[in-house]
Amino acid sequence: MWVNHHRVMEYFADYDSTVLGLHLLWLLTMVTIPFTTQLITNNDLYQHGATALYVAVLLVSSIALHLLGLRGRQHPELLHDRPEVKEWLAGPYRWTTVAVLALILVIVLIFPSVGAWPMLLLFVDGFVESRLDRRRAVAKR
């Protein structure tokens, strides 16, 4: 999460109130992750929504980070004028991680007894994005 945050924020040269608010929301989720992780490790709470809360925090974190990136794309005046920023702007902007986390949240809410096992679906995220990149490259030819 910190690496992804750094990747997005390194493109920004300036900020506005929306960027600040999204950044603070993202930071809030980061400081709550240790708490929600501790809830999952407590067997008494494990069956009572701790996993769903943990996944929800990750989902909000991912949404906030994606909205930060989207804000930069919608307001390029906030971004640095560098080649790598132009390359980032020209590339696709995917919400795959958000979609996978939303699916995981639905699963753990409907089937709480599965625990944190649905989190393994996050491995699918990279596979899906690489397939989309290949499809996009073929379409450009």
C-alpha positions as CSV (number, residue, x, y, z in Angstrom):
1,M,0.0,0.0,0.0
2,W,2.8,2.4,0.9
3,V,4.6,1.7,-2.4
4,N,1.4,2.2,-4.4
5,H,0.8,5.5,-2.6
6,H,4.3,6.6,-3.3
7,R,3.9,5.8,-7.0
8,V,0.8,7.9,-7.3
9,M,1.9,10.8,-5.1
10,E,5.3,11.2,-6.8
11,Y,3.5,12.6,-9.8
12,F,1.9,15.4,-7.9
13,A,3.6,18.8,-7.7
14,D,0.8,20.5,-5.9
15,Y,-2.5,19.7,-4.1
16,D,-5.9,21.1,-3.5
17,S,-8.5,20.5,-0.8
18,T,-9.8,17.3,-2.5
19,V,-6.3,15.8,-2.8
20,L,-5.6,16.7,0.9
21,G,-8.9,15.1,2.0
22,L,-8.3,11.9,0.1
23,H,-4.7,11.8,1.3
24,L,-5.9,12.1,4.9
25,L,-8.6,9.4,4.4
26,W,-5.9,7.1,3.0
27,L,-3.6,7.9,6.0
28,L,-6.5,7.1,8.4
29,T,-7.0,3.7,6.8
30,M,-3.2,3.1,7.2
31,V,-3.3,3.8,10.9
32,T,-6.3,1.5,11.4
33,I,-4.8,-1.5,9.7
34,P,-2.8,-2.7,12.8
35,F,-6.0,-2.5,14.9
36,T,-8.1,-4.4,12.4
37,T,-5.3,-7.0,12.0
38,Q,-5.3,-7.5,15.7
39,L,-9.0,-8.1,15.6
40,I,-8.6,-10.9,13.1
41,T,-6.0,-12.6,15.3
42,N,-8.4,-12.6,18.2
43,N,-10.4,-15.9,17.9
44,D,-13.3,-14.5,19.9
45,L,-13.8,-11.7,17.4
46,Y,-12.9,-13.6,14.3
47,Q,-16.5,-14.8,13.7
48,H,-18.1,-11.4,14.5
49,G,-17.1,-9.2,11.6
50,A,-13.4,-8.6,12.2
51,T,-12.5,-9.9,8.7
52,A,-15.2,-7.8,7.1
53,L,-14.0,-4.8,8.9
54,Y,-10.4,-5.5,7.9
55,V,-11.4,-5.9,4.2
56,A,-13.6,-2.8,4.4
57,V,-10.6,-0.8,5.6
58,L,-8.5,-2.1,2.8
59,L,-11.3,-1.3,0.3
60,V,-11.6,2.3,1.6
61,S,-7.8,2.6,1.4
62,S,-7.8,1.4,-2.2
63,I,-10.7,3.6,-3.2
64,A,-9.0,6.7,-1.6
65,L,-5.7,6.0,-3.4
66,H,-7.5,5.4,-6.8
67,L,-9.5,8.6,-6.3
68,L,-6.2,10.5,-5.6
69,G,-4.9,9.2,-9.0
70,L,-8.1,10.0,-10.7
71,R,-7.9,13.6,-9.3
72,G,-4.5,14.0,-10.7
73,R,-5.7,12.7,-14.1
74,Q,-8.7,15.1,-14.0
75,H,-6.5,18.1,-12.9
76,P,-3.1,17.8,-14.6
77,E,-2.2,21.2,-13.4
78,L,-1.6,19.5,-10.0
79,L,1.0,17.2,-11.6
80,H,4.7,17.6,-12.4
81,D,5.5,18.2,-16.1
82,R,7.8,15.2,-16.5
83,P,7.9,12.4,-19.1
84,E,7.0,9.7,-16.6
85,V,3.9,11.7,-15.6
86,K,2.9,12.0,-19.2
87,E,3.4,8.3,-19.7
88,W,1.2,7.6,-16.6
89,L,-1.5,9.9,-17.9
90,A,-1.5,8.1,-21.3
91,G,-1.8,4.7,-19.8
92,P,-5.0,3.0,-18.7
93,Y,-6.4,3.6,-15.2
94,R,-7.8,0.4,-13.8
95,W,-9.9,-0.2,-10.8
96,T,-9.2,-4.0,-10.6
97,T,-7.9,-4.0,-7.0
98,V,-11.0,-2.0,-5.9
99,A,-13.3,-4.5,-7.7
100,V,-11.5,-7.5,-6.2
101,L,-11.6,-6.1,-2.7
102,A,-15.3,-5.3,-3.1
103,L,-15.9,-8.9,-4.2
104,I,-13.9,-10.2,-1.1
105,L,-16.0,-7.9,1.2
106,V,-19.2,-9.3,-0.2
107,I,-17.9,-12.9,0.2
108,V,-16.8,-12.4,3.8
109,L,-20.1,-10.6,4.7
110,I,-22.2,-13.4,3.2
111,F,-20.0,-16.3,4.4
112,P,-18.2,-15.1,7.5
113,S,-17.0,-18.6,8.4
114,V,-14.5,-18.5,5.5
115,G,-12.4,-16.1,7.5
116,A,-9.7,-14.3,5.6
117,W,-9.2,-16.9,2.9
118,P,-10.9,-14.9,0.2
119,M,-8.1,-12.4,0.5
120,L,-6.2,-14.8,-1.7
121,L,-8.3,-13.5,-4.6
122,L,-6.0,-10.5,-4.5
123,F,-3.5,-12.7,-6.4
124,V,-6.0,-12.6,-9.3
125,D,-5.6,-8.8,-9.5
126,G,-2.2,-8.9,-11.1
127,F,-3.2,-11.7,-13.5
128,V,-6.3,-9.8,-14.7
129,E,-4.3,-6.5,-15.2
130,S,-1.6,-8.3,-17.2
131,R,-4.2,-9.9,-19.4
132,L,-5.8,-6.5,-19.9
133,D,-2.4,-5.0,-20.8
134,R,-1.8,-7.7,-23.4
135,R,-5.2,-7.2,-24.9
136,R,-4.6,-3.5,-25.1
137,A,-1.2,-4.0,-26.8
138,V,-2.8,-6.3,-29.4
139,A,-5.6,-3.8,-30.0
140,K,-3.0,-1.0,-30.7
141,R,-1.3,-3.1,-33.4
